[in-house]
Structure formats: structure tokens, C-alpha cells
């Protein structure tokens, strides 16, 4: 057997003789592996280049936020890594089907015997390459999760990976069968039907539920967080483009789960500020009856048992100073061009 | 008994079982409450008057309610003025709809006071017993009974809280259909404009599915009771 590769079993010990009526090819078998490599390389390169430059920029969820861009980048990188592997299998299969087809006059007998039993070189490279690919995927995935502050995913009530941004807007997402509402502690604790965000701003989503388990999935901004009753589930992202995005519940939460969706907006900072201050004024007639802001939104805390407007959950009302630094988040957003406050996140 | 007979009997029984399962499933799936049509209730372009009631206990007197103890909406049929046990309504597109809801159920504070605010109606307000309001503080409503139900159409942004009633009063309606002329109720009126053709789901946002987890499930999610559709047609 050739020492170059493990792909020429017919020329060495253990190779099977040609079948009846077949004659061995003059000069032995060609170097099949060296024939396959250029084919595979050309296809893999073409496939990866086309994907990266043509398809990649359009891969969902898009580029409305840092976590969306991160998700898109991750999909693309994983595709670039996976495509050559898939093509290697296909090229080998196609080559084998064509080269060793039974109808060929000089086709050798199927491989068997000692040559098929072991080949150290093939085994070594097989294990080495797959190990490198898997470990690289592990390291890549871990870095891509940690560096962008959780990549828009849920981090629970005590986030480990926090953004180091100076400016942060806190939005509480309240899920209930079958609608999301949104509370803005930095704007008087108002609660709204629609999610509106400022552009170029880090957002801290605090997601909770009033009843069963839901999941807040803001698709185009790449945020997906489970909404559990009595739990404050935190995720971060930074908006980077104005536009509309879809919010869906992605946890089967009852018969009208499919109807639990709405549309959010990312506005310019000035447009957001106008919307927020206007809405805060409009909502003020009802905001005064809402319970004090708390990280979770339990029915008993809201007075559903008769305790009028009293937060009986045992949790402290929201304090931007306590949770997001010395300056209230509202001022951080409004004076984002000049503020130098350094928030510390977490509960 | 020969082998072929035994096979025939087994296959016959199997076929019967399949037919039974299919019929049962179809009977369950295909069951739908009736639809009350307001399409021809007024001349084209005229204001439509949609009248509904909420009963704390739907009863079994009319409509053949499968769950007579559940809470439910009823819709008044425009021509006969009969109360139909359903939550499916046809409404004309791009029309003003004047809604009257007679609320006969008791009340409590809202789980989420956000739904105490009137939104999506013309003027973003409603009238409770003839008096205009924009917000019901569910912890302290005018008659002190909290909110019984809400009429909420999430996709249209419509939300109207409906005040509850005192169960200790003699005229409190114990089962439906309730009579606005003689039984205790609150009357809420508001108006909205229908959008284009579509199917718009409405539900109650004060969990009223008693005996279910978190008050949801049961009546809360069932068509014909507290969940329904405004089907807007051309």
C-alpha cells in the first residue's frame, strides 16, 4: 500500500486481484487522492467565496443589532467550515462511484482483507482533522457567546457577560397569555403595547412572565430570552440600525401561542426620546396605578389579591443607580453624547 | 373458524376503530360556535351597533353550552335581538362600530393594571354607565368591585376594561343569558373603526378561567366563551 495516503489499497499487499476476465491496469493504480484534492479544493473555495460574498450578507437575522450581526457572522463562519467537509464527502463519493464503477472493464474487486483493516496514516489524519474542527467550533462558539455580552441570549437574573457600555436603556418585557407588554423604568415606569428602542444604544432586556413560561424572541435584533414567572431573565444587545422588527413568543404557551406576536421599532435617538416623553405623559394616567417597578412582575405584587398597588414581592423597587451605575439610565440615554458614567450591571 | 374469517374479523374491527376515532376527532375539531353577522344590520357605510354581554356563568338555557359553569361572552343577534352564545362576529370593513357591553360578572383587581387603560377606541376613551373614562383603576373602581373582564383586540390595539359587579346584590345574575333590563350590570360603550378585511382575535386579559393554572385555560382560551374573532369582511 502506498505510504502517501490511505486511498490506494489496490496497489499494495491485500489488494484484491481483478475479477474474472479483468486485467490489472498497466503501471498500477493512479494516485486517486491527489486527483480528488484539486477537485475538492476548487469546489470548496468556490462555494465558500460565493457564500461569503453573495449569500452571507443576507443571512438572517440581519444586521439591526450587534447580536444580530453576531448571529449572522456565526452562521456564515460555521457554513464556511461545514461546506468543505460536506463537499469532501460528496467529491469522494462521486469519484468513487465513477472511478470504481463495476461496469468498468478494468475495475478491481471491492477492497477487503488486511488493507481495509487498518491504515495508521488515514486514522491519524481523520482523528486529527475532526478533533481540530470540533475544538475550533467549541472555541469559536464560546468566544462568540462571551465577547458580545451573551450574544443576545438569556443570562438569567445575574448576568456574567455584561456590556462595558457607558449608556444603557433598561426595558422590562412582560409576557402573559397572549401578549407582550413593555415597561420602561427610566421613563416613569410606563408600560406600553409596543417595543420601541433608540438606535446605537445598548439595551438591557429584563424578561419576565405573569403566568406560564413564554419566550421573548425579537427576531431581527437577535434577542431570544425565556420568560419565566417570578424570574428576571436578562439579555443585552446594541441597536445599530433603525427599522421594524418582529417580536414572537417562541415557547408553546397555550392555544393562542401563535397569535402572540407584535412589531417593534428602532428609532433614531431623538425620535425615540420624543416618543418616550410623549408616551410617558399619555400613560401617566395609568402609570400611577401600576405597582412599583420590580424585577419580576408577580400577580400578588400587583395587588391582584387585594393589596392595593403595594409591592408585596419582597423585592426592591427598581433603582437604576443601584443596577446600572451612578446615573439613572434615563439620563444616560438622553445625554448619551456627553455622559461619561460607567454603569455596573447585574443584580 | 377458518383463518381467513379470523383475519376478516380483525380487519373489520380495526376499520371500525379507525372510523370511530376519525369521527370523534372530526366532531371535536370541526365543532365551532355559530357566527353572528352584523354585515347586513345597517345600510352600507352606516354605523354598526355591536351589543355583547359577559356572564359569570354562561348557563345551559340557550346555545347548548358544553360548559355551563364557565364564564362567557354572548353576542346579540342584530335582527332578532336574541343573545347568541358565541364569540364569532362578522363586521363590515372600514366602518364605525359602536359597541355596547353589558357586564354581569363580578370583578377583581387586574393582574396587569396596564389593561385598565382604554386604548384603540375612537377618542381613546369609553363610557362606563354613561360617564366617560380613560382608565379604570382596578384597585379602586367606581363601584369598588374591580374589573370583571376586558375586551381586548391585541392586533388592533383595542383594550377596554369592563367593571365588575357586587355579587351580594339580589339582582346579581347567577347564570346567563342575563337580562340588562332587570339584572345588575355595568354598561360600557365605546366605538372603533374596523380596518380592512381580516380576522382579528379578541380575548379577556383578566384571567377568568377559574380552576385553571394562573386563571388561564378553560373559558379564557376557548372560542365561544372568552376568546373570539372579529371577522371583518368587505
Boltz contact constraints between the chains, C-beta under 6 A:
constraints:
  - contact:
      token1: [A, 177]
      token2: [B, 216]
      max_distance: 6.0
  - contact:
      token1: [A, 179]
      token2: [B, 154]
      max_distance: 6.0
  - contact:
      token1: [A, 181]
      token2: [B, 114]
      max_distance: 6.0
  - contact:
      token1: [A, 191]
      token2: [B, 114]
      max_distance: 6.0
  - contact:
      token1: [A, 210]
      token2: [B, 111]
      max_distance: 6.0
  - contact:
      token1: [A, 211]
      token2: [B, 214]
      max_distance: 6.0
  - contact:
      token1: [A, 211]
      token2: [B, 216]
      max_distance: 6.0
  - contact:
      token1: [A, 254]
      token2: [B, 221]
      max_distance: 6.0
  - contact:
      token1: [A, 255]
      token2: [B, 221]
      max_distance: 6.0
  - contact:
      token1: [A, 259]
      token2: [B, 201]
      max_distance: 6.0
  - contact:
      token1: [A, 285]
      token2: [B, 134]
      max_distance: 6.0
  - contact:
      token1: [A, 285]
      token2: [B, 135]
      max_distance: 6.0
  - contact:
      token1: [A, 286]
      token2: [B, 116]
      max_distance: 6.0
  - contact:
      token1: [A, 286]
      token2: [B, 117]
      max_distance: 6.0
  - contact:
      token1: [A, 286]
      token2: [B, 135]
      max_distance: 6.0
  - contact:
      token1: [A, 289]
      token2: [B, 113]
      max_distance: 6.0
  - contact:
      token1: [A, 289]
      token2: [B, 137]
      max_distance: 6.0
  - contact:
      token1: [A, 290]
      token2: [B, 113]
      max_distance: 6.0
  - contact:
      token1: [A, 299]
      token2: [B, 111]
      max_distance: 6.0
  - contact:
      token1: [A, 303]
      token2: [B, 109]
      max_distance: 6.0
  - contact:
      token1: [A, 303]
      token2: [B, 139]
      max_distance: 6.0
  - contact:
      token1: [A, 304]
      token2: [B, 109]
      max_distance: 6.0
  - contact:
      token1: [A, 304]
      token2: [B, 111]
      max_distance: 6.0
  - contact:
      token1: [A, 308]
      token2: [B, 139]
      max_distance: 6.0
  - contact:
      token1: [A, 309]
      token2: [B, 139]
      max_distance: 6.0
